[in-house]
């Protein structure tokens, strides 16, 4: 079945394209979710108008995404997590954690736009890609630090306490 996509659909096509898909996929997924419409002669005429509007909208979205990218590039996010001896985290840093940290800094980024394959499970500095637009991707630096263990803090405090007693 030929359909005209109303939105970008992963592994199928972009908004405004006429694509051929399986009948069941179109009837059960694309059409009920209003992601596509049947490719009839009347709809093809309508789609030409939609393409012009989509091109204008895409240009403004891309410009906004590029502005946001310029603001996001210098951002460094720091997370403190409990870690084992070899730098492996007991928990992890997920895309939801990164989205929440960006939100606290004033950037509203949907967690699904954060291109993080698997959750971060080790200490260190990682560059994380954020897909703002299909042609614009920003990179944010994420630092994962080990949480100071109470025992280490107590050991570090002992010499200072002994010096205070000596005086």
Rosetta blueprint (number, residue, H / E / L):
1 X L
2 X E
3 X E
4 X E
5 X E
6 X L
7 X L
8 X L
9 X E
10 X L
11 X L
12 X L
13 X E
14 X L
15 X L
16 X L
17 X L
18 X E
19 X E
20 X E
21 X L
22 X L
23 X H
24 X H
25 X H
26 X H
27 X H
28 X H
29 X H
30 X H
31 X L
32 X L
33 X L
34 X L
35 X L
36 X E
37 X E
38 X E
39 X L
40 X L
41 X H
42 X H
43 X H
44 X H
45 X H
46 X H
47 X H
48 X H
49 X H
50 X H
51 X H
52 X H
53 X H
54 X H
55 X H
56 X H
57 X H
58 X H
59 X H
60 X H
61 X H
62 X H
63 X H
64 X H
65 X H
66 X H
67 X H
68 X H
69 X H
70 X H
71 X H
72 X H
73 X L
74 X L
75 X L
76 X E
77 X E
78 X E
79 X E
80 X E
81 X E
82 X L
83 X E
84 X L
85 X L
86 X L
87 X L
88 X E
89 X E
90 X E
91 X E
92 X E
93 X E
94 X L
95 X H
96 X H
97 X H
98 X H
99 X H
100 X H
101 X H
102 X H
103 X H
104 X H
105 X L
106 X L
107 X L
108 X L
109 X L
110 X L
111 X H
112 X H
113 X H
114 X E
115 X E
116 X L
117 X L
118 X L
119 X L
120 X E
121 X E
122 X E
123 X L
124 X E
125 X E
126 X E
127 X E
128 X E
129 X E
130 X E
131 X E
132 X E
133 X E
134 X L
135 X L
136 X E
137 X E
138 X E
139 X E
140 X E
141 X E
142 X E
143 X E
144 X E
145 X E
146 X E
147 X L
148 X L
149 X L
150 X H
151 X H
152 X H
153 X H
154 X H
155 X H
156 X H
157 X H
158 X H
159 X H
160 X H
161 X H
162 X H
163 X H
164 X H
165 X H
166 X H
167 X L
